[in-house]
Amino acid sequence: MKKINEITFIVEEAPEGGYTAHALGQSVYTEAENISDLHNQVRDAVNCHFEKNERPEKIRLQFVREEVIAA
């Protein structure tokens, strides 16, 4: 596997509380109860998914928030 400089996770609020995060273009997924835990879980998921010499240097989190309003 070729080393990538950066990996991007899409982060969403889970309906039952907390957050879910999935990486774009990679099969990496994690969840956490709060932002601090999310940072740790994402780092751990990246470390588990990639070999040491293939790990990205940066992890980017993009938060997506959905809001429904009356028409």
C-alpha positions, 0 to 999 in steps of 0.5 A: 500500500502506498503512503498517503499524506492525509486521511479525511474522516466524515464525522456525524452525530449519532442518533443515539448520542456521540459521534461516528466517523468514517474515512473517505476512500478507506475502510476505516470506521469508528465511533465515540461518546465525545470529541476528546474520545473521538480524537483518540478513537480516530488515531487508534483506528488509523494506527490499526488500519495502516502499517507504521511506514504507511500511516498518514501524517495528518488526520482531517475531521470534517463534521457534517451536521444535518438539520431539518426545518419545517417548510 
